[in-house]
Amino acid sequence: MFLSFNDGVHREIDLKDVIARYEIVLPLKDPVEFSKFFLNPRPTLCWRCGFDIAPDTLREMLKS
């Protein structure tokens, strides 16, 4: 997934480890389901299965 933040930071991030770690995220192994993400008003990256990732968490993941 390619991320772009308002401060100009942009980079691709691999969420395979996150998807493999949590049972609620298993539907996201299907690329079609994964692509159906949306941003809520906070803005947090969300999926219909109930899984979400906060921007701060994604930002930390970019550091590794």
mmCIF file as Biopython writes it, N, C-alpha, C and O atoms, coordinates in Angstrom:
data_model
#
loop_
_atom_site.group_PDB
_atom_site.id
_atom_site.type_symbol
_atom_site.label_atom_id
_atom_site.label_alt_id
_atom_site.label_comp_id
_atom_site.label_asym_id
_atom_site.label_entity_id
_atom_site.label_seq_id
_atom_site.pdbx_PDB_ins_code
_atom_site.Cartn_x
_atom_site.Cartn_y
_atom_site.Cartn_z
_atom_site.occupancy
_atom_site.B_iso_or_equiv
_atom_site.auth_seq_id
_atom_site.auth_asym_id
_atom_site.pdbx_PDB_model_num
ATOM 1   N N  . MET A ? 1  ? 0.852   -1.160  0.000  1.0 0.0 1  A 1 
ATOM 2   C CA . MET A ? 1  ? 0.000   0.000   0.000  1.0 0.0 1  A 1 
ATOM 3   C C  . MET A ? 1  ? 0.902   1.228   0.000  1.0 0.0 1  A 1 
ATOM 4   O O  . MET A ? 1  ? 1.874   1.295   0.752  1.0 0.0 1  A 1 
ATOM 5   N N  . PHE A ? 2  ? 0.574   2.191   -0.844 1.0 0.0 2  A 1 
ATOM 6   C CA . PHE A ? 2  ? 1.337   3.429   -0.897 1.0 0.0 2  A 1 
ATOM 7   C C  . PHE A ? 2  ? 0.632   4.473   -0.030 1.0 0.0 2  A 1 
ATOM 8   O O  . PHE A ? 2  ? -0.564  4.720   -0.190 1.0 0.0 2  A 1 
ATOM 9   N N  . LEU A ? 3  ? 1.381   5.078   0.882  1.0 0.0 3  A 1 
ATOM 10  C CA . LEU A ? 3  ? 0.833   6.088   1.784  1.0 0.0 3  A 1 
ATOM 11  C C  . LEU A ? 3  ? 1.426   7.447   1.477  1.0 0.0 3  A 1 
ATOM 12  O O  . LEU A ? 3  ? 2.598   7.566   1.120  1.0 0.0 3  A 1 
ATOM 13  N N  . SER A ? 4  ? 0.612   8.456   1.620  1.0 0.0 4  A 1 
ATOM 14  C CA . SER A ? 4  ? 1.070   9.826   1.460  1.0 0.0 4  A 1 
ATOM 15  C C  . SER A ? 4  ? 0.491   10.656  2.598  1.0 0.0 4  A 1 
ATOM 16  O O  . SER A ? 4  ? -0.726  10.731  2.769  1.0 0.0 4  A 1 
ATOM 17  N N  . PHE A ? 5  ? 1.376   11.280  3.376  1.0 0.0 5  A 1 
ATOM 18  C CA . PHE A ? 5  ? 0.952   12.097  4.509  1.0 0.0 5  A 1 
ATOM 19  C C  . PHE A ? 5  ? 0.947   13.573  4.121  1.0 0.0 5  A 1 
ATOM 20  O O  . PHE A ? 5  ? 1.624   13.976  3.175  1.0 0.0 5  A 1 
ATOM 21  N N  . ASN A ? 6  ? 0.187   14.366  4.849  1.0 0.0 6  A 1 
ATOM 22  C CA . ASN A ? 6  ? 0.059   15.799  4.551  1.0 0.0 6  A 1 
ATOM 23  C C  . ASN A ? 6  ? 1.375   16.562  4.625  1.0 0.0 6  A 1 
ATOM 24  O O  . ASN A ? 6  ? 1.509   17.616  4.003  1.0 0.0 6  A 1 
ATOM 25  N N  . ASP A ? 7  ? 2.345   16.050  5.372  1.0 0.0 7  A 1 
ATOM 26  C CA . ASP A ? 7  ? 3.623   16.754  5.499  1.0 0.0 7  A 1 
ATOM 27  C C  . ASP A ? 7  ? 4.609   16.408  4.384  1.0 0.0 7  A 1 
ATOM 28  O O  . ASP A ? 7  ? 5.778   16.788  4.436  1.0 0.0 7  A 1 
ATOM 29  N N  . GLY A ? 8  ? 4.124   15.683  3.379  1.0 0.0 8  A 1 
ATOM 30  C CA . GLY A ? 8  ? 4.964   15.370  2.225  1.0 0.0 8  A 1 
ATOM 31  C C  . GLY A ? 8  ? 5.654   14.019  2.281  1.0 0.0 8  A 1 
ATOM 32  O O  . GLY A ? 8  ? 6.251   13.600  1.290  1.0 0.0 8  A 1 
ATOM 33  N N  . VAL A ? 9  ? 5.591   13.335  3.395  1.0 0.0 9  A 1 
ATOM 34  C CA . VAL A ? 9  ? 6.173   12.005  3.505  1.0 0.0 9  A 1 
ATOM 35  C C  . VAL A ? 9  ? 5.297   11.042  2.716  1.0 0.0 9  A 1 
ATOM 36  O O  . VAL A ? 9  ? 4.079   11.012  2.890  1.0 0.0 9  A 1 
ATOM 37  N N  . HIS A ? 10 ? 5.922   10.263  1.856  1.0 0.0 10 A 1 
ATOM 38  C CA . HIS A ? 10 ? 5.188   9.257   1.099  1.0 0.0 10 A 1 
ATOM 39  C C  . HIS A ? 10 ? 6.091   8.050   0.873  1.0 0.0 10 A 1 
ATOM 40  O O  . HIS A ? 10 ? 7.284   8.174   0.597  1.0 0.0 10 A 1 
ATOM 41  N N  . ARG A ? 11 ? 5.479   6.890   1.000  1.0 0.0 11 A 1 
ATOM 42  C CA . ARG A ? 11 ? 6.252   5.659   0.891  1.0 0.0 11 A 1 
ATOM 43  C C  . ARG A ? 11 ? 5.308   4.461   0.822  1.0 0.0 11 A 1 
ATOM 44  O O  . ARG A ? 11 ? 4.168   4.520   1.281  1.0 0.0 11 A 1 
ATOM 45  N N  . GLU A ? 12 ? 5.797   3.406   0.255  1.0 0.0 12 A 1 
ATOM 46  C CA . GLU A ? 12 ? 5.031   2.164   0.223  1.0 0.0 12 A 1 
ATOM 47  C C  . GLU A ? 12 ? 5.243   1.421   1.541  1.0 0.0 12 A 1 
ATOM 48  O O  . GLU A ? 12 ? 6.342   1.426   2.096  1.0 0.0 12 A 1 
ATOM 49  N N  . ILE A ? 13 ? 4.191   0.789   2.029  1.0 0.0 13 A 1 
ATOM 50  C CA . ILE A ? 13 ? 4.252   0.038   3.270  1.0 0.0 13 A 1 
ATOM 51  C C  . ILE A ? 13 ? 3.636   -1.342  3.026  1.0 0.0 13 A 1 
ATOM 52  O O  . ILE A ? 13 ? 2.655   -1.471  2.294  1.0 0.0 13 A 1 
ATOM 53  N N  . ASP A ? 14 ? 4.208   -2.344  3.631  1.0 0.0 14 A 1 
ATOM 54  C CA . ASP A ? 14 ? 3.729   -3.715  3.494  1.0 0.0 14 A 1 
ATOM 55  C C  . ASP A ? 14 ? 2.962   -4.094  4.760  1.0 0.0 14 A 1 
ATOM 56  O O  . ASP A ? 14 ? 3.524   -4.088  5.855  1.0 0.0 14 A 1 
ATOM 57  N N  . LEU A ? 15 ? 1.702   -4.417  4.610  1.0 0.0 15 A 1 
ATOM 58  C CA . LEU A ? 15 ? 0.864   -4.752  5.764  1.0 0.0 15 A 1 
ATOM 59  C C  . LEU A ? 15 ? 0.632   -6.256  5.905  1.0 0.0 15 A 1 
ATOM 60  O O  . LEU A ? 15 ? -0.246  -6.672  6.660  1.0 0.0 15 A 1 
ATOM 61  N N  . LYS A ? 16 ? 1.407   -7.078  5.190  1.0 0.0 16 A 1 
ATOM 62  C CA . LYS A ? 16 ? 1.230   -8.531  5.261  1.0 0.0 16 A 1 
ATOM 63  C C  . LYS A ? 16 ? 1.354   -9.061  6.677  1.0 0.0 16 A 1 
ATOM 64  O O  . LYS A ? 16 ? 0.559   -9.908  7.084  1.0 0.0 16 A 1 
ATOM 65  N N  . ASP A ? 17 ? 2.328   -8.587  7.437  1.0 0.0 17 A 1 
ATOM 66  C CA . ASP A ? 17 ? 2.510   -9.064  8.812  1.0 0.0 17 A 1 
ATOM 67  C C  . ASP A ? 17 ? 1.321   -8.712  9.693  1.0 0.0 17 A 1 
ATOM 68  O O  . ASP A ? 17 ? 0.924   -9.505  10.547 1.0 0.0 17 A 1 
ATOM 69  N N  . VAL A ? 18 ? 0.760   -7.547  9.495  1.0 0.0 18 A 1 
ATOM 70  C CA . VAL A ? 18 ? -0.415  -7.123  10.275 1.0 0.0 18 A 1 
ATOM 71  C C  . VAL A ? 18 ? -1.601  -8.009  9.931  1.0 0.0 18 A 1 
ATOM 72  O O  . VAL A ? 18 ? -2.327  -8.449  10.821 1.0 0.0 18 A 1 
ATOM 73  N N  . ILE A ? 19 ? -1.799  -8.271  8.654  1.0 0.0 19 A 1 
ATOM 74  C CA . ILE A ? 19 ? -2.923  -9.098  8.217  1.0 0.0 19 A 1 
ATOM 75  C C  . ILE A ? 19 ? -2.787  -10.521 8.759  1.0 0.0 19 A 1 
ATOM 76  O O  . ILE A ? 19 ? -3.786  -11.138 9.128  1.0 0.0 19 A 1 
ATOM 77  N N  . ALA A ? 20 ? -1.581  -11.039 8.810  1.0 0.0 20 A 1 
ATOM 78  C CA . ALA A ? 20 ? -1.358  -12.397 9.303  1.0 0.0 20 A 1 
ATOM 79  C C  . ALA A ? 20 ? -1.510  -12.499 10.823 1.0 0.0 20 A 1 
ATOM 80  O O  . ALA A ? 20 ? -1.776  -13.582 11.344 1.0 0.0 20 A 1 
ATOM 81  N N  . ARG A ? 21 ? -1.346  -11.390 11.532 1.0 0.0 21 A 1 
ATOM 82  C CA . ARG A ? 21 ? -1.305  -11.402 12.997 1.0 0.0 21 A 1 
ATOM 83  C C  . ARG A ? 21 ? -2.679  -11.421 13.659 1.0 0.0 21 A 1 
ATOM 84  O O  . ARG A ? 21 ? -2.827  -11.993 14.739 1.0 0.0 21 A 1 
ATOM 85  N N  . TYR A ? 22 ? -3.669  -10.820 13.049 1.0 0.0 22 A 1 
ATOM 86  C CA . TYR A ? 22 ? -4.958  -10.634 13.713 1.0 0.0 22 A 1 
ATOM 87  C C  . TYR A ? 22 ? -6.085  -11.352 12.962 1.0 0.0 22 A 1 
ATOM 88  O O  . TYR A ? 22 ? -6.227  -11.213 11.747 1.0 0.0 22 A 1 
ATOM 89  N N  . GLU A ? 23 ? -6.878  -12.118 13.706 1.0 0.0 23 A 1 
ATOM 90  C CA . GLU A ? 23 ? -7.963  -12.881 13.102 1.0 0.0 23 A 1 
ATOM 91  C C  . GLU A ? 23 ? -8.999  -11.990 12.415 1.0 0.0 23 A 1 
ATOM 92  O O  . GLU A ? 23 ? -9.517  -12.346 11.356 1.0 0.0 23 A 1 
ATOM 93  N N  . ILE A ? 24 ? -9.300  -10.842 13.006 1.0 0.0 24 A 1 
ATOM 94  C CA . ILE A ? 24 ? -10.300 -9.939  12.420 1.0 0.0 24 A 1 
ATOM 95  C C  . ILE A ? 24 ? -9.899  -9.477  11.016 1.0 0.0 24 A 1 
ATOM 96  O O  . ILE A ? 24 ? -10.750 -9.074  10.225 1.0 0.0 24 A 1 
ATOM 97  N N  . VAL A ? 25 ? -8.620  -9.538  10.718 1.0 0.0 25 A 1 
ATOM 98  C CA . VAL A ? 25 ? -8.099  -9.015  9.450  1.0 0.0 25 A 1 
ATOM 99  C C  . VAL A ? 25 ? -8.062  -10.076 8.349  1.0 0.0 25 A 1 
ATOM 100 O O  . VAL A ? 25 ? -7.757  -9.749  7.202  1.0 0.0 25 A 1 
ATOM 101 N N  . LEU A ? 26 ? -8.361  -11.321 8.664  1.0 0.0 26 A 1 
ATOM 102 C CA . LEU A ? 26 ? -8.274  -12.387 7.671  1.0 0.0 26 A 1 
ATOM 103 C C  . LEU A ? 26 ? -9.010  -12.090 6.359  1.0 0.0 26 A 1 
ATOM 104 O O  . LEU A ? 26 ? -8.498  -12.460 5.302  1.0 0.0 26 A 1 
ATOM 105 N N  . PRO A ? 27 ? -10.178 -11.444 6.369  1.0 0.0 27 A 1 
ATOM 106 C CA . PRO A ? 27 ? -10.818 -11.125 5.088  1.0 0.0 27 A 1 
ATOM 107 C C  . PRO A ? 27 ? -9.943  -10.251 4.176  1.0 0.0 27 A 1 
ATOM 108 O O  . PRO A ? 27 ? -10.125 -10.245 2.959  1.0 0.0 27 A 1 
ATOM 109 N N  . LEU A ? 28 ? -9.007  -9.525  4.763  1.0 0.0 28 A 1 
ATOM 110 C CA . LEU A ? 28 ? -8.174  -8.620  3.973  1.0 0.0 28 A 1 
ATOM 111 C C  . LEU A ? 28 ? -7.073  -9.345  3.201  1.0 0.0 28 A 1 
ATOM 112 O O  . LEU A ? 28 ? -6.333  -8.719  2.442  1.0 0.0 28 A 1 
ATOM 113 N N  . LYS A ? 29 ? -6.960  -10.648 3.388  1.0 0.0 29 A 1 
ATOM 114 C CA . LYS A ? 29 ? -6.035  -11.425 2.559  1.0 0.0 29 A 1 
ATOM 115 C C  . LYS A ? 29 ? -6.505  -11.431 1.105  1.0 0.0 29 A 1 
ATOM 116 O O  . LYS A ? 29 ? -5.708  -11.610 0.184  1.0 0.0 29 A 1 
ATOM 117 N N  . ASP A ? 30 ? -7.790  -11.237 0.917  1.0 0.0 30 A 1 
ATOM 118 C CA . ASP A ? 30 ? -8.358  -11.119 -0.429 1.0 0.0 30 A 1 
ATOM 119 C C  . ASP A ? 30 ? -8.073  -9.702  -0.933 1.0 0.0 30 A 1 
ATOM 120 O O  . ASP A ? 30 ? -8.541  -8.731  -0.338 1.0 0.0 30 A 1 
ATOM 121 N N  . PRO A ? 31 ? -7.313  -9.574  -2.019 1.0 0.0 31 A 1 
ATOM 122 C CA . PRO A ? 31 ? -6.959  -8.235  -2.527 1.0 0.0 31 A 1 
ATOM 123 C C  . PRO A ? 31 ? -8.166  -7.343  -2.821 1.0 0.0 31 A 1 
ATOM 124 O O  . PRO A ? 31 ? -8.084  -6.122  -2.684 1.0 0.0 31 A 1 
ATOM 125 N N  . VAL A ? 32 ? -9.265  -7.939  -3.219 1.0 0.0 32 A 1 
ATOM 126 C CA . VAL A ? 32 ? -10.467 -7.135  -3.491 1.0 0.0 32 A 1 
ATOM 127 C C  . VAL A ? 32 ? -10.982 -6.519  -2.197 1.0 0.0 32 A 1 
ATOM 128 O O  . VAL A ? 32 ? -11.316 -5.335  -2.163 1.0 0.0 32 A 1 
ATOM 129 N N  . GLU A ? 33 ? -11.049 -7.317  -1.130 1.0 0.0 33 A 1 
ATOM 130 C CA . GLU A ? 33 ? -11.491 -6.790  0.170  1.0 0.0 33 A 1 
ATOM 131 C C  . GLU A ? 33 ? -10.498 -5.768  0.717  1.0 0.0 33 A 1 
ATOM 132 O O  . GLU A ? 33 ? -10.898 -4.742  1.268  1.0 0.0 33 A 1 
ATOM 133 N N  . PHE A ? 34 ? -9.217  -6.044  0.567  1.0 0.0 34 A 1 
ATOM 134 C CA . PHE A ? 34 ? -8.196  -5.115  1.048  1.0 0.0 34 A 1 
ATOM 135 C C  . PHE A ? 34 ? -8.350  -3.746  0.386  1.0 0.0 34 A 1 
ATOM 136 O O  . PHE A ? 34 ? -8.174  -2.712  1.031  1.0 0.0 34 A 1 
ATOM 137 N N  . SER A ? 35 ? -8.676  -3.749  -0.892 1.0 0.0 35 A 1 
ATOM 138 C CA . SER A ? 35 ? -8.775  -2.488  -1.638 1.0 0.0 35 A 1 
ATOM 139 C C  . SER A ? 35 ? -9.988  -1.649  -1.260 1.0 0.0 35 A 1 
ATOM 140 O O  . SER A ? 35 ? -10.107 -0.511  -1.714 1.0 0.0 35 A 1 
ATOM 141 N N  . LYS A ? 36 ? -10.883 -2.177  -0.447 1.0 0.0 36 A 1 
ATOM 142 C CA . LYS A ? 36 ? -12.103 -1.455  -0.065 1.0 0.0 36 A 1 
ATOM 143 C C  . LYS A ? 36 ? -11.933 -0.635  1.211  1.0 0.0 36 A 1 
ATOM 144 O O  . LYS A ? 36 ? -12.889 -0.469  1.968  1.0 0.0 36 A 1 
ATOM 145 N N  . PHE A ? 37 ? -10.740 -0.126  1.454  1.0 0.0 37 A 1 
ATOM 146 C CA . PHE A ? 37 ? -10.502 0.690   2.649  1.0 0.0 37 A 1 
ATOM 147 C C  . PHE A ? 37 ? -11.140 2.060   2.499  1.0 0.0 37 A 1 
ATOM 148 O O  . PHE A ? 37 ? -11.493 2.480   1.397  1.0 0.0 37 A 1 
ATOM 149 N N  . PHE A ? 38 ? -11.282 2.746   3.617  1.0 0.0 38 A 1 
ATOM 150 C CA . PHE A ? 38 ? -11.790 4.119   3.625  1.0 0.0 38 A 1 
ATOM 151 C C  . PHE A ? 38 ? -11.162 4.846   4.808  1.0 0.0 38 A 1 
ATOM 152 O O  . PHE A ? 38 ? -10.616 4.217   5.714  1.0 0.0 38 A 1 
ATOM 153 N N  . LEU A ? 39 ? -11.241 6.140   4.794  1.0 0.0 39 A 1 
ATOM 154 C CA . LEU A ? 39 ? -10.763 6.959   5.908  1.0 0.0 39 A 1 
ATOM 155 C C  . LEU A ? 39 ? -11.967 7.454   6.694  1.0 0.0 39 A 1 
ATOM 156 O O  . LEU A ? 39 ? -12.927 7.970   6.121  1.0 0.0 39 A 1 
ATOM 157 N N  . ASN A ? 40 ? -11.908 7.294   8.009  1.0 0.0 40 A 1 
ATOM 158 C CA . ASN A ? 40 ? -12.965 7.868   8.832  1.0 0.0 40 A 1 
ATOM 159 C C  . ASN A ? 40 ? -12.592 9.323   9.150  1.0 0.0 40 A 1 
ATOM 160 O O  . ASN A ? 40 ? -11.521 9.767   8.738  1.0 0.0 40 A 1 
ATOM 161 N N  . PRO A ? 41 ? -13.420 10.067  9.855  1.0 0.0 41 A 1 
ATOM 162 C CA . PRO A ? 41 ? -13.138 11.493  10.095 1.0 0.0 41 A 1 
ATOM 163 C C  . PRO A ? 41 ? -11.876 11.801  10.903 1.0 0.0 41 A 1 
ATOM 164 O O  . PRO A ? 41 ? -11.415 12.942  10.880 1.0 0.0 41 A 1 
ATOM 165 N N  . ARG A ? 42 ? -11.302 10.835  11.612 1.0 0.0 42 A 1 
ATOM 166 C CA . ARG A ? 42 ? -10.131 11.130  12.466 1.0 0.0 42 A 1 
ATOM 167 C C  . ARG A ? 42 ? -8.874  11.507  11.713 1.0 0.0 42 A 1 
ATOM 168 O O  . ARG A ? 42 ? -8.235  12.346  12.348 1.0 0.0 42 A 1 
ATOM 169 N N  . PRO A ? 43 ? -8.355  11.189  10.658 1.0 0.0 43 A 1 
ATOM 170 C CA . PRO A ? 43 ? -8.671  10.134  9.702  1.0 0.0 43 A 1 
ATOM 171 C C  . PRO A ? 43 ? -7.874  8.867   9.990  1.0 0.0 43 A 1 
ATOM 172 O O  . PRO A ? 43 ? -6.646  8.888   10.064 1.0 0.0 43 A 1 
ATOM 173 N N  . THR A ? 44 ? -8.580  7.798   10.146 1.0 0.0 44 A 1 
ATOM 174 C CA . THR A ? 44 ? -7.985  6.494   10.388 1.0 0.0 44 A 1 
ATOM 175 C C  . THR A ? 44 ? -8.317  5.594   9.207  1.0 0.0 44 A 1 
ATOM 176 O O  . THR A ? 44 ? -9.431  5.627   8.686  1.0 0.0 44 A 1 
ATOM 177 N N  . LEU A ? 45 ? -7.355  4.797   8.793  1.0 0.0 45 A 1 
ATOM 178 C CA . LEU A ? 45 ? -7.545  3.852   7.697  1.0 0.0 45 A 1 
ATOM 179 C C  . LEU A ? 45 ? -8.405  2.699   8.212  1.0 0.0 45 A 1 
ATOM 180 O O  . LEU A ? 45 ? -8.034  2.044   9.186  1.0 0.0 45 A 1 
ATOM 181 N N  . CYS A ? 46 ? -9.550  2.441   7.570  1.0 0.0 46 A 1 
ATOM 182 C CA . CYS A ? 46 ? -10.524 1.468   8.057  1.0 0.0 46 A 1 
ATOM 183 C C  . CYS A ? 46 ? -10.972 0.519   6.948  1.0 0.0 46 A 1 
ATOM 184 O O  . CYS A ? 46 ? -10.912 0.833   5.760  1.0 0.0 46 A 1 
ATOM 185 N N  . TRP A ? 47 ? -11.424 -0.658  7.392  1.0 0.0 47 A 1 
ATOM 186 C CA . TRP A ? 47 ? -12.023 -1.638  6.488  1.0 0.0 47 A 1 
ATOM 187 C C  . TRP A ? 47 ? -13.348 -2.081  7.075  1.0 0.0 47 A 1 
ATOM 188 O O  . TRP A ? 47 ? -13.572 -1.946  8.278  1.0 0.0 47 A 1 
ATOM 189 N N  . ARG A ? 48 ? -14.229 -2.608  6.236  1.0 0.0 48 A 1 
ATOM 190 C CA . ARG A ? 48 ? -15.565 -3.031  6.665  1.0 0.0 48 A 1 
ATOM 191 C C  . ARG A ? 48 ? -15.537 -4.174  7.675  1.0 0.0 48 A 1 
ATOM 192 O O  . ARG A ? 48 ? -16.499 -4.344  8.423  1.0 0.0 48 A 1 
ATOM 193 N N  . CYS A ? 49 ? -14.476 -4.954  7.719  1.0 0.0 49 A 1 
ATOM 194 C CA . CYS A ? 49 ? -14.398 -6.073  8.671  1.0 0.0 49 A 1 
ATOM 195 C C  . CYS A ? 49 ? -14.238 -5.584  10.111 1.0 0.0 49 A 1 
ATOM 196 O O  . CYS A ? 49 ? -14.284 -6.385  11.044 1.0 0.0 49 A 1 
ATOM 197 N N  . GLY A ? 50 ? -14.049 -4.274  10.299 1.0 0.0 50 A 1 
ATOM 198 C CA . GLY A ? 50 ? -13.907 -3.710  11.632 1.0 0.0 50 A 1 
ATOM 199 C C  . GLY A ? 50 ? -12.481 -3.384  12.020 1.0 0.0 50 A 1 
ATOM 200 O O  . GLY A ? 50 ? -12.241 -2.869  13.111 1.0 0.0 50 A 1 
ATOM 201 N N  . PHE A ? 51 ? -11.537 -3.673  11.152 1.0 0.0 51 A 1 
ATOM 202 C CA . PHE A ? 51 ? -10.134 -3.397  11.438 1.0 0.0 51 A 1 
ATOM 203 C C  . PHE A ? 51 ? -9.789  -1.976  11.012 1.0 0.0 51 A 1 
ATOM 204 O O  . PHE A ? 51 ? -10.279 -1.484  9.996  1.0 0.0 51 A 1 
ATOM 205 N N  . ASP A ? 52 ? -8.943  -1.326  11.796 1.0 0.0 52 A 1 
ATOM 206 C CA . ASP A ? 52 ? -8.460  0.006   11.424 1.0 0.0 52 A 1 
ATOM 207 C C  . ASP A ? 52 ? -7.027  0.187   11.904 1.0 0.0 52 A 1 
ATOM 208 O O  . ASP A ? 52 ? -6.560  -0.501  12.811 1.0 0.0 52 A 1 
ATOM 209 N N  . ILE A ? 53 ? -6.347  1.129   11.272 1.0 0.0 53 A 1 
ATOM 210 C CA . ILE A ? 53 ? -4.976  1.476   11.653 1.0 0.0 53 A 1 
ATOM 211 C C  . ILE A ? 53 ? -4.877  2.991   11.715 1.0 0.0 53 A 1 
ATOM 212 O O  . ILE A ? 53 ? -5.157  3.681   10.734 1.0 0.0 53 A 1 
ATOM 213 N N  . ALA A ? 54 ? -4.479  3.501   12.865 1.0 0.0 54 A 1 
ATOM 214 C CA . ALA A ? 54 ? -4.356  4.943   13.063 1.0 0.0 54 A 1 
ATOM 215 C C  . ALA A ? 54 ? -3.158  5.494   12.286 1.0 0.0 54 A 1 
ATOM 216 O O  . ALA A ? 54 ? -2.182  4.779   12.064 1.0 0.0 54 A 1 
ATOM 217 N N  . PRO A ? 55 ? -3.229  6.739   11.879 1.0 0.0 55 A 1 
ATOM 218 C CA . PRO A ? 55 ? -2.114  7.352   11.160 1.0 0.0 55 A 1 
ATOM 219 C C  . PRO A ? 55 ? -0.789  7.298   11.925 1.0 0.0 55 A 1 
ATOM 220 O O  . PRO A ? 55 ? 0.270   7.100   11.331 1.0 0.0 55 A 1 
ATOM 221 N N  . ASP A ? 56 ? -0.857  7.474   13.239 1.0 0.0 56 A 1 
ATOM 222 C CA . ASP A ? 56 ? 0.372   7.423   14.043 1.0 0.0 56 A 1 
ATOM 223 C C  . ASP A ? 56 ? 1.024   6.049   13.971 1.0 0.0 56 A 1 
ATOM 224 O O  . ASP A ? 56 ? 2.249   5.937   13.905 1.0 0.0 56 A 1 
ATOM 225 N N  . THR A ? 57 ? 0.210   5.017   13.983 1.0 0.0 57 A 1 
ATOM 226 C CA . THR A ? 57 ? 0.730   3.654   13.877 1.0 0.0 57 A 1 
ATOM 227 C C  . THR A ? 57 ? 1.379   3.433   12.519 1.0 0.0 57 A 1 
ATOM 228 O O  . THR A ? 57 ? 2.466   2.864   12.425 1.0 0.0 57 A 1 
ATOM 229 N N  . LEU A ? 58 ? 0.709   3.884   11.476 1.0 0.0 58 A 1 
ATOM 230 C CA . LEU A ? 58 ? 1.277   3.745   10.127 1.0 0.0 58 A 1 
ATOM 231 C C  . LEU A ? 58 ? 2.593   4.508   10.014 1.0 0.0 58 A 1 
ATOM 232 O O  . LEU A ? 58 ? 3.552   4.030   9.408  1.0 0.0 58 A 1 
ATOM 233 N N  . ARG A ? 59 ? 2.625   5.677   10.594 1.0 0.0 59 A 1 
ATOM 234 C CA . ARG A ? 59 ? 3.841   6.495   10.560 1.0 0.0 59 A 1 
ATOM 235 C C  . ARG A ? 59 ? 5.011   5.776   11.252 1.0 0.0 59 A 1 
ATOM 236 O O  . ARG A ? 59 ? 6.139   5.793   10.760 1.0 0.0 59 A 1 
ATOM 237 N N  . GLU A ? 60 ? 4.727   5.153   12.386 1.0 0.0 60 A 1 
ATOM 238 C CA . GLU A ? 60 ? 5.756   4.371   13.093 1.0 0.0 60 A 1 
ATOM 239 C C  . GLU A ? 60 ? 6.233   3.195   12.251 1.0 0.0 60 A 1 
ATOM 240 O O  . GLU A ? 60 ? 7.421   2.873   12.232 1.0 0.0 60 A 1 
ATOM 241 N N  . MET A ? 61 ? 5.299   2.560   11.559 1.0 0.0 61 A 1 
ATOM 242 C CA . MET A ? 61 ? 5.651   1.426   10.714 1.0 0.0 61 A 1 
ATOM 243 C C  . MET A ? 61 ? 6.570   1.842   9.575  1.0 0.0 61 A 1 
ATOM 244 O O  . MET A ? 61 ? 7.386   1.042   9.115  1.0 0.0 61 A 1 
ATOM 245 N N  . LEU A ? 62 ? 6.450   3.062   9.124  1.0 0.0 62 A 1 
ATOM 246 C CA . LEU A ? 62 ? 7.338   3.563   8.055  1.0 0.0 62 A 1 
ATOM 247 C C  . LEU A ? 62 ? 8.773   3.684   8.505  1.0 0.0 62 A 1 
ATOM 248 O O  . LEU A ? 62 ? 9.690   3.632   7.686  1.0 0.0 62 A 1 
ATOM 249 N N  . LYS A ? 63 ? 8.979   3.846   9.798  1.0 0.0 63 A 1 
ATOM 250 C CA . LYS A ? 63 ? 10.328  3.996   10.322 1.0 0.0 63 A 1 
ATOM 251 C C  . LYS A ? 63 ? 11.110  2.694   10.308 1.0 0.0 63 A 1 
ATOM 252 O O  . LYS A ? 63 ? 12.340  2.709   10.280 1.0 0.0 63 A 1 
ATOM 253 N N  . SER A ? 64 ? 10.408  1.570   10.326 1.0 0.0 64 A 1 
ATOM 254 C CA . SER A ? 64 ? 11.103  0.277   10.384 1.0 0.0 64 A 1 
ATOM 255 C C  . SER A ? 64 ? 11.387  -0.293  9.020  1.0 0.0 64 A 1 
ATOM 256 O O  . SER A ? 64 ? 11.966  -1.374  8.911  1.0 0.0 64 A 1 
#
